[in-house]
């Protein structure tokens, strides 16, 4: 067996609407509804399913907790534009840019946090 790509991941969040607002306005994702009224954020060919912390479905991580995520997003947007956009939106950069290793090479990431304090890394290869 060889895994081809990540289809989706799940974040447990305190407030679905607040999370959707952040990820759509700041990171340009699209809110989608699926299943029986569940919410996800779609970008490219992937999505992030959202679980409300006060109504967690049955088959989930062992200890789902808002803010426990650590995400890395890749973009072709120039780093200077990313920094300017985050600043314009009032999203503080907590670290970066700096060049750590990534899945397929070296990146120039900046780090910020979403409303639940999930760590978000936005990178350029």
MMTF fields as JSON, N, C-alpha, C and O atoms, coordinates in Angstrom:
{
  "mmtfVersion": "1.0.0",
  "mmtfProducer": "UNKNOWN",
  "numBonds": 499,
  "numAtoms": 500,
  "numGroups": 125,
  "numChains": 1,
  "numModels": 1,
  "chainsPerModel": [1],
  "groupsPerChain": [125],
  "chainIdList": ["A"],
  "bondAtomList": [4, 2, 8, 6, 12, 10, 16, 14, 20, 18, 24, 22, 28, 26, 32, 30, 36, 34, 40, 38, 44, 42, 48, 46, 52, 50, 56, 54, 60, 58, 64, 62, 68, 66, 72, 70, 76, 74, 80, 78, 84, 82, 88, 86, 92, 90, 96, 94, 100, 98, 104, 102, 108, 106, 112, 110, 116, 114, 120, 118, 124, 122, 128, 126, 132, 130, 136, 134, 140, 138, 144, 142, 148, 146, 152, 150, 156, 154, 160, 158, 164, 162, 168, 166, 172, 170, 176, 174, 180, 178, 184, 182, 188, 186, 192, 190, 196, 194, 200, 198, 204, 202, 208, 206, 212, 210, 216, 214, 220, 218, 224, 222, 228, 226, 232, 230, 236, 234, 240, 238, 244, 242, 248, 246, 252, 250, 256, 254, 260, 258, 264, 262, 268, 266, 272, 270, 276, 274, 280, 278, 284, 282, 288, 286, 292, 290, 296, 294, 300, 298, 304, 302, 308, 306, 312, 310, 316, 314, 320, 318, 324, 322, 328, 326, 332, 330, 336, 334, 340, 338, 344, 342, 348, 346, 352, 350, 356, 354, 360, 358, 364, 362, 368, 366, 372, 370, 376, 374, 380, 378, 384, 382, 388, 386, 392, 390, 396, 394, 400, 398, 404, 402, 408, 406, 412, 410, 416, 414, 420, 418, 424, 422, 428, 426, 432, 430, 436, 434, 440, 438, 444, 442, 448, 446, 452, 450, 456, 454, 460, 458, 464, 462, 468, 466, 472, 470, 476, 474, 480, 478, 484, 482, 488, 486, 492, 490, 496, 494],
  "bondOrderList": [1, 1, 1, 1, 1, 1, 1, 1, 1, 1, 1, 1, 1, 1, 1, 1, 1, 1, 1, 1, 1, 1, 1, 1, 1, 1, 1, 1, 1, 1, 1, 1, 1, 1, 1, 1, 1, 1, 1, 1, 1, 1, 1, 1, 1, 1, 1, 1, 1, 1, 1, 1, 1, 1, 1, 1, 1, 1, 1, 1, 1, 1, 1, 1, 1, 1, 1, 1, 1, 1, 1, 1, 1, 1, 1, 1, 1, 1, 1, 1, 1, 1, 1, 1, 1, 1, 1, 1, 1, 1, 1, 1, 1, 1, 1, 1, 1, 1, 1, 1, 1, 1, 1, 1, 1, 1, 1, 1, 1, 1, 1, 1, 1, 1, 1, 1, 1, 1, 1, 1, 1, 1, 1, 1],
  "groupList": [{"groupName": "UNK", "atomNameList": ["N", "CA", "C", "O"], "elementList": ["N", "C", "C", "O"], "formalChargeList": [0, 0, 0, 0], "bondAtomList": [1, 0, 2, 1, 3, 2], "bondOrderList": [1, 1, 2], "singleLetterCode": "X", "chemCompType": "L-PEPTIDE LINKING"}],
  "groupTypeList": [0, 0, 0, 0, 0, 0, 0, 0, 0, 0, 0, 0, 0, 0, 0, 0, 0, 0, 0, 0, 0, 0, 0, 0, 0, 0, 0, 0, 0, 0, 0, 0, 0, 0, 0, 0, 0, 0, 0, 0, 0, 0, 0, 0, 0, 0, 0, 0, 0, 0, 0, 0, 0, 0, 0, 0, 0, 0, 0, 0, 0, 0, 0, 0, 0, 0, 0, 0, 0, 0, 0, 0, 0, 0, 0, 0, 0, 0, 0, 0, 0, 0, 0, 0, 0, 0, 0, 0, 0, 0, 0, 0, 0, 0, 0, 0, 0, 0, 0, 0, 0, 0, 0, 0, 0, 0, 0, 0, 0, 0, 0, 0, 0, 0, 0, 0, 0, 0, 0, 0, 0, 0, 0, 0, 0],
  "groupIdList": [1, 2, 3, 4, 5, 6, 7, 8, 9, 10, 11, 12, 13, 14, 15, 16, 17, 18, 19, 20, 21, 22, 23, 24, 25, 26, 27, 28, 29, 30, 31, 32, 33, 34, 35, 36, 37, 38, 39, 40, 41, 42, 43, 44, 45, 46, 47, 48, 49, 50, 51, 52, 53, 54, 55, 56, 57, 58, 59, 60, 61, 62, 63, 64, 65, 66, 67, 68, 69, 70, 71, 72, 73, 74, 75, 76, 77, 78, 79, 80, 81, 82, 83, 84, 85, 86, 87, 88, 89, 90, 91, 92, 93, 94, 95, 96, 97, 98, 99, 100, 101, 102, 103, 104, 105, 106, 107, 108, 109, 110, 111, 112, 113, 114, 115, 116, 117, 118, 119, 120, 121, 122, 123, 124, 125],
  "secStructList": [7, 7, 7, 7, 7, 7, 7, 3, 3, 3, 3, 3, 3, 1, 7, 2, 2, 2, 2, 2, 2, 2, 2, 2, 2, 6, 6, 7, 7, 3, 3, 3, 3, 3, 6, 6, 6, 3, 3, 3, 3, 3, 3, 6, 6, 3, 3, 3, 3, 3, 3, 3, 6, 6, 1, 7, 7, 1, 1, 7, 7, 6, 6, 7, 7, 6, 6, 7, 7, 3, 3, 3, 3, 3, 7, 7, 1, 7, 2, 2, 2, 2, 2, 2, 2, 2, 2, 2, 6, 6, 7, 7, 7, 7, 3, 3, 3, 3, 7, 7, 3, 3, 6, 6, 3, 3, 7, 3, 3, 3, 3, 3, 3, 7, 6, 6, 7, 7, 3, 3, 3, 3, 3, 3, 7],
  "xCoordList": [0.842, 0.0, 0.885, 1.936, 0.436, 1.106, 0.045, -0.79, 0.068, -0.896, -0.58, 0.579, -1.616, -1.425, -1.517, -0.757, -2.434, -2.609, -3.491, -4.1, -3.558, -4.453, -5.795, -5.855, -6.865, -8.2, -8.809, -9.259, -8.821, -9.34, -8.746, -8.193, -8.874, -8.531, -9.651, -10.532, -9.625, -10.71, -10.151, -9.138, -10.818, -10.515, -11.727, -12.857, -11.493, -12.534, -12.438, -11.361, -13.559, -13.548, -14.612, -15.625, -14.366, -15.318, -16.521, -17.632, -16.321, -17.393, -17.239, -16.337, -18.128, -18.054, -18.091, -17.276, -19.011, -19.151, -17.888, -17.437, -17.317, -16.089, -14.922, -14.113, -14.842, -13.787, -13.966, -12.995, -15.19, -15.456, -15.107, -14.541, -15.44, -15.122, -13.607, -13.15, -12.835, -11.383, -10.819, -10.057, -11.189, -10.587, -11.053, -10.327, -12.247, -12.685, -12.093, -11.56, -12.183, -11.697, -10.179, -9.616, -9.515, -8.062, -7.343, -6.38, -7.803, -7.087, -7.797, -7.291, -8.947, -9.614, -10.257, -10.475, -10.561, -11.204, -12.693, -13.238, -13.343, -14.774, -15.496, -15.08, -16.576, -17.39, -18.322, -19.008, -18.345, -19.256, -20.001, -19.485, -21.221, -22.023, -22.124, -22.299, -22.014, -22.095, -22.791, -23.03, -23.114, -23.757, -25.042, -25.832, -25.231, -26.441, -26.174, -26.244, -25.862, -25.639, -24.263, -24.08, -23.287, -21.931, -21.242, -21.642, -20.21, -19.519, -18.064, -17.412, -17.572, -16.164, -15.657, -16.434, -14.352, -13.667, -12.914, -12.052, -13.234, -12.591, -11.561, -11.774, -10.44, -9.391, -8.701, -8.354, -8.498, -7.914, -8.732, -9.954, -8.069, -8.749, -8.85, -9.084, -8.671, -8.719, -9.805, -10.359, -10.091, -10.998, -10.656, -10.004, -11.124, -11.021, -12.444, -13.23, -12.783, -14.088, -14.037, -13.019, -15.13, -15.182, -16.145, -17.279, -15.677, -16.523, -16.703, -15.715, -17.944, -18.135, -17.78, -18.19, -17.031, -16.571, -17.723, -17.571, -18.874, -20.009, -20.935, -21.971, -20.569, -21.414, -20.542, -20.712, -19.619, -18.654, -19.303, -19.887, -19.207, -19.784, -19.037, -18.03, -19.529, -19.024, -17.616, -16.846, -17.244, -15.959, -14.961, -14.888, -14.191, -13.276, -11.963, -11.775, -11.065, -9.798, -10.081, -11.188, -9.094, -9.276, -9.603, -10.44, -8.954, -9.192, -9.347, -8.466, -10.453, -10.636, -10.766, -11.574, -9.953, -9.889, -9.691, -8.828, -10.463, -10.207, -8.777, -8.277, -8.138, -6.793, -5.669, -4.507, -5.984, -4.926, -4.283, -3.371, -4.744, -4.198, -2.902, -2.587, -2.169, -0.917, -0.887, -0.541, -1.247, -1.451, -0.384, 0.139, -0.065, 0.845, 0.182, -0.154, -0.001, -0.598, 0.479, 1.344, 0.416, 1.354, 0.624, -0.512, 1.283, 0.706, 1.778, 2.969, 1.345, 2.268, 2.272, 3.037, 1.433, 1.4, 2.746, 3.225, 3.362, 4.647, 4.565, 3.557, 5.638, 5.682, 5.348, 4.638, 5.84, 5.555, 4.057, 3.539, 3.356, 1.898, 1.174, 0.178, 1.67, 1.077, 1.2, 0.227, 2.399, 2.652, 1.758, 1.167, 1.656, 0.825, -0.652, -1.357, -1.121, -2.525, -2.857, -3.875, -2.002, -2.252, -2.272, -3.12, -1.352, -1.325, -2.586, -3.159, -3.022, -4.245, -5.465, -6.377, -5.473, -6.601, -6.475, -7.353, -5.38, -5.196, -4.8, -5.024, -4.205, -3.77, -2.282, -1.474, -1.905, -0.487, 0.33, -0.106, 1.512, 2.473, 3.247, 3.85, 3.229, 3.882, 5.305, 6.084, 5.652, 7.028, 7.201, 6.231, 8.445, 8.762, 8.928, 8.713, 9.307, 9.623, 10.948, 11.896, 10.963, 12.184, 12.12, 11.023, 13.252, 13.263, 13.387, 14.49, 12.291, 12.384, 12.224, 11.931, 12.412, 12.146, 10.653, 9.877, 10.252, 8.839, 8.731, 9.719, 7.552, 7.317, 8.174, 8.634, 8.394, 9.138, 10.224, 10.55, 10.776, 11.838, 11.867, 11.321, 12.505, 12.63, 11.568, 11.264, 11.008, 9.957, 10.345, 11.302, 9.587, 9.666, 8.293, 7.394, 8.115, 6.802, 6.667, 7.651, 5.417, 5.047, 3.996, 3.241, 3.957, 3.066, 2.069, 2.41, 0.848, -0.194, -1.113, -0.893, -2.121, -3.073, -4.494, -4.814, -5.351, -6.76, -7.509, -6.883, -8.826, -9.564, -9.471, -9.629, -9.216, -9.061, -7.602, -7.292, -6.714, -5.272, -4.58, -3.458, -5.246, -4.584, -3.447, -3.631, -2.277, -1.124, -1.291, -1.584, -1.106, -1.215, 0.084, 0.529, 0.672, 1.895, 1.517, 0.918, 1.858, 1.591, 2.947, 3.773, 3.181, 4.523, 4.572, 3.603, 5.742, 6.13, 7.304, 8.224, 7.277, 8.452, 9.4, 10.469],
  "yCoordList": [-1.18, 0.0, 1.24, 1.273, 2.264, 3.557, 4.645, 4.703, 5.506, 6.593, 7.652, 8.022, 8.136, 9.102, 10.553, 11.398, 10.848, 12.233, 12.254, 11.244, 13.383, 13.577, 14.043, 15.039, 13.335, 13.712, 14.781, 15.823, 14.519, 15.499, 15.246, 14.182, 16.238, 16.096, 16.745, 17.383, 16.587, 17.089, 18.008, 17.7, 19.136, 20.014, 20.071, 20.234, 19.937, 20.185, 21.663, 22.158, 22.366, 23.82, 24.259, 23.584, 25.392, 25.923, 26.551, 26.48, 27.169, 27.907, 27.74, 28.313, 26.952, 26.665, 27.953, 28.119, 28.865, 30.092, 30.938, 31.462, 31.074, 31.872, 31.232, 31.926, 29.901, 29.189, 29.364, 29.626, 29.224, 29.392, 30.798, 30.974, 31.794, 33.171, 33.35, 33.961, 32.827, 32.952, 32.27, 32.878, 31.022, 30.263, 30.732, 30.562, 31.318, 31.84, 33.22, 33.468, 34.119, 35.485, 35.581, 36.336, 34.832, 34.947, 34.025, 34.441, 32.775, 31.797, 31.434, 30.609, 32.026, 31.839, 30.475, 30.074, 29.767, 28.458, 28.623, 29.71, 27.562, 27.569, 26.707, 25.581, 27.237, 26.468, 25.563, 26.017, 24.284, 23.329, 22.571, 22.362, 22.168, 21.355, 19.97, 19.831, 18.95, 17.578, 16.722, 17.159, 15.493, 14.568, 15.157, 15.753, 14.986, 15.49, 16.844, 16.991, 17.843, 19.198, 19.455, 20.437, 18.594, 18.813, 19.895, 20.169, 20.506, 21.622, 21.261, 20.601, 21.718, 21.523, 22.77, 23.597, 22.88, 23.939, 23.275, 22.428, 23.655, 23.025, 23.973, 25.182, 23.392, 24.125, 23.11, 22.017, 23.468, 22.51, 21.238, 21.285, 20.104, 18.812, 18.227, 17.03, 19.076, 18.632, 19.391, 20.377, 18.898, 19.648, 19.394, 18.413, 20.317, 20.203, 20.075, 21.016, 18.927, 18.755, 19.4, 19.326, 20.031, 20.709, 19.984, 19.68, 19.716, 19.139, 20.193, 20.71, 20.52, 21.446, 20.746, 19.607, 21.41, 20.799, 20.364, 19.45, 21.017, 20.667, 19.615, 19.294, 19.072, 18.064, 17.179, 17.156, 16.46, 15.654, 14.346, 13.644, 14.003, 12.746, 11.529, 11.682, 10.347, 9.121, 8.685, 8.37, 8.651, 8.099, 9.239, 9.82, 9.551, 10.702, 10.354, 9.237, 11.327, 11.168, 10.823, 11.036, 10.302, 9.868, 11.022, 10.867, 12.182, 13.332, 14.605, 15.464, 14.731, 15.916, 17.182, 17.25, 18.178, 19.404, 20.6, 20.549, 21.674, 22.875, 23.373, 23.39, 23.775, 24.336, 23.329, 23.707, 22.043, 21.034, 20.758, 19.936, 21.428, 21.195, 21.943, 22.931, 21.451, 22.06, 21.822, 20.728, 22.837, 22.685, 23.414, 24.439, 22.882, 23.56, 23.621, 22.591, 24.835, 25.048, 25.555, 26.343, 25.098, 25.527, 26.427, 26.147, 27.511, 28.437, 28.921, 28.892, 29.362, 29.977, 31.493, 32.175, 32.02, 33.458, 33.885, 33.252, 34.934, 35.385, 35.709, 36.219, 35.402, 35.564, 36.995, 37.184, 37.992, 39.387, 39.666, 40.413, 39.07, 39.248, 38.549, 39.06, 37.394, 36.676, 37.525, 37.712, 38.032, 38.853, 40.1, 40.454, 40.759, 41.959, 41.627, 42.37, 40.529, 40.125, 39.835, 40.302, 39.065, 38.757, 40.04, 40.197, 40.946, 42.222, 43.031, 43.586, 43.101, 43.838, 43.26, 43.995, 41.932, 41.248, 41.246, 40.737, 41.817, 41.862, 40.533, 40.303, 39.65, 38.346, 38.43, 38.603, 38.311, 38.421, 37.237, 36.088, 37.539, 36.496, 36.21, 37.111, 34.952, 34.616, 34.11, 34.06, 33.732, 33.309, 33.338, 33.255, 33.457, 33.405, 34.787, 35.787, 34.844, 33.675, 33.029, 33.692, 31.729, 30.951, 29.655, 29.188, 29.056, 27.893, 26.519, 25.978, 25.944, 24.563, 23.592, 24.003, 22.33, 21.323, 21.148, 21.441, 20.675, 20.418, 19.073, 18.344, 18.737, 17.415, 17.143, 16.017, 18.149, 17.905, 18.95, 19.232, 19.515, 20.488, 21.515, 21.293, 22.638, 23.716, 24.769, 25.075, 25.318, 26.325, 27.606, 27.645, 28.643, 29.899, 30.104, 30.651, 29.673, 29.791, 30.994, 31.536, 31.387, 32.262, 31.509, 30.702, 31.783, 31.067, 32.032, 33.163, 31.572, 32.334, 31.341, 30.131, 31.847, 30.98, 31.341, 32.503, 30.299, 30.53, 30.892, 30.991, 31.09, 31.502, 30.53, 30.952, 29.239, 28.268, 28.099, 27.272, 28.863, 28.824, 27.635, 27.284, 27.015, 26.009, 26.704, 27.794, 26.08, 26.643, 26.457, 25.356, 27.528, 27.485, 28.001, 29.112, 27.174, 27.525, 27.729, 26.845, 28.875, 29.152, 29.25, 30.082, 28.409, 28.251, 28.427, 28.177, 28.868, 28.866, 27.907, 27.911, 27.086, 26.294, 27.144, 26.676],
  "zCoordList": [0.0, 0.0, 0.0, 0.64, -0.735, -0.717, -0.71, -1.613, 0.295, 0.412, -0.649, -0.835, -1.342, -2.416, -1.958, -2.431, -1.049, -0.597, 0.639, 0.994, 1.279, 2.4, 1.847, 1.126, 2.177, 1.713, 2.609, 2.131, 3.908, 4.858, 6.236, 6.513, 7.075, 8.475, 9.267, 8.691, 10.578, 11.419, 12.493, 13.121, 12.7, 13.816, 14.732, 14.27, 16.014, 17.001, 17.348, 17.678, 17.275, 17.454, 18.458, 18.645, 19.097, 20.076, 19.391, 19.916, 18.222, 17.553, 16.036, 15.426, 15.444, 13.989, 13.17, 12.263, 13.464, 12.672, 12.739, 11.72, 13.923, 14.079, 13.335, 12.72, 13.394, 12.671, 11.17, 10.46, 10.681, 9.246, 8.779, 7.7, 9.584, 9.225, 9.078, 8.113, 10.018, 9.962, 8.717, 7.966, 8.5, 7.4, 6.026, 5.046, 5.927, 4.628, 4.364, 3.282, 5.342, 5.129, 5.114, 4.322, 5.972, 6.082, 5.098, 4.453, 4.977, 4.154, 2.853, 2.092, 2.585, 1.298, 1.079, -0.064, 2.139, 1.996, 1.76, 1.946, 1.355, 1.066, 2.098, 2.372, 2.67, 3.615, 2.823, 1.908, 3.176, 2.549, 3.645, 4.743, 3.319, 4.222, 3.614, 2.403, 4.442, 3.948, 4.987, 6.112, 4.597, 5.529, 6.074, 5.342, 7.337, 8.0, 8.647, 9.867, 7.793, 8.278, 8.866, 9.586, 8.576, 9.067, 8.242, 7.111, 8.807, 8.163, 7.907, 8.716, 6.746, 6.405, 5.69, 5.212, 5.633, 4.897, 3.763, 3.998, 2.527, 1.373, 0.769, 0.683, 0.355, -0.353, -1.254, -0.807, -2.528, -3.467, -3.493, -3.628, -3.365, -3.36, -1.954, -1.789, -0.944, 0.439, 1.191, 0.704, 2.395, 3.257, 4.716, 5.074, 5.534, 6.982, 7.503, 7.392, 8.067, 8.693, 10.068, 10.757, 10.467, 11.754, 12.689, 12.319, 13.899, 14.94, 16.026, 16.546, 16.378, 17.499, 18.813, 19.037, 19.668, 20.916, 21.812, 22.622, 21.667, 22.521, 21.914, 22.496, 20.743, 20.094, 19.206, 17.988, 19.811, 19.074, 18.639, 19.464, 17.33, 16.849, 17.419, 18.111, 17.128, 17.74, 17.387, 18.294, 16.132, 15.717, 15.504, 14.421, 16.557, 16.52, 17.215, 17.697, 17.257, 17.977, 19.436, 19.93, 20.104, 21.49, 22.435, 23.324, 22.256, 23.121, 22.281, 22.297, 21.55, 20.708, 21.554, 22.481, 21.212, 21.997, 21.067, 20.191, 21.232, 20.429, 20.651, 21.776, 19.563, 19.648, 19.647, 19.792, 19.486, 19.549, 18.189, 18.098, 17.133, 15.802, 15.548, 16.212, 14.581, 14.133, 12.627, 12.18, 11.843, 10.404, 9.608, 10.046, 8.437, 7.526, 6.153, 5.57, 5.646, 4.334, 3.378, 3.76, 2.149, 1.125, 0.132, -0.25, -0.282, -1.243, -2.205, -1.894, -3.364, -4.315, -4.178, -4.86, -3.312, -3.059, -2.472, -1.531, -2.999, -2.472, -0.968, -0.479, -0.267, 1.178, 1.609, 2.597, 0.897, 1.249, 1.2, 2.03, 0.233, 0.137, 1.288, 1.8, 1.687, 2.817, 4.08, 4.812, 4.325, 5.508, 5.48, 6.5, 4.339, 4.218, 4.433, 5.116, 3.862, 4.01, 5.47, 5.98, 6.143, 7.547, 8.378, 9.256, 8.106, 8.817, 8.581, 9.519, 7.32, 6.965, 7.684, 8.064, 7.867, 8.523, 10.047, 10.744, 10.564, 12.007, 12.627, 13.815, 11.81, 12.308, 12.616, 11.703, 13.887, 14.229, 13.731, 13.796, 13.237, 12.887, 14.168, 14.751, 14.602, 15.869, 15.668, 16.62, 14.43, 14.11, 12.601, 11.848, 12.176, 10.756, 10.178, 10.862, 8.929, 8.106, 8.515, 8.935, 8.373, 8.633, 7.845, 7.538, 7.507, 6.607, 7.287, 7.351, 7.793, 8.273, 7.11, 5.987, 7.376, 6.359, 6.183, 7.092, 5.029, 4.742, 4.047, 3.952, 3.563, 2.991, 1.753, 1.565, 0.909, -0.33, -0.588, -1.741, 0.463, 0.273, 1.385, 2.466, 1.114, 2.083, 1.807, 0.654, 2.878, 2.739, 3.454, 4.227, 3.179, 3.911, 4.553, 3.914, 5.809, 6.431, 7.364, 7.865, 7.575, 8.681, 9.488, 8.946, 10.786, 11.692, 12.32, 12.665, 12.459, 13.147, 13.863, 13.802, 14.529, 15.226, 14.819, 14.57, 14.755, 14.443, 15.732, 16.787, 15.673, 16.877, 18.062, 19.207, 17.809, 18.887, 19.297, 20.155, 18.699, 18.949, 18.285, 18.651, 17.308, 16.483, 15.747, 15.205, 15.726, 15.039, 13.536, 13.069, 12.786, 11.334, 10.73, 11.018, 9.893, 9.188, 7.719, 7.106, 7.16, 5.746, 5.064, 5.44, 4.066, 3.502, 1.991, 1.274, 1.541, 0.132, -0.028, 0.79, -1.076, -1.406, -2.21, -2.601]
}
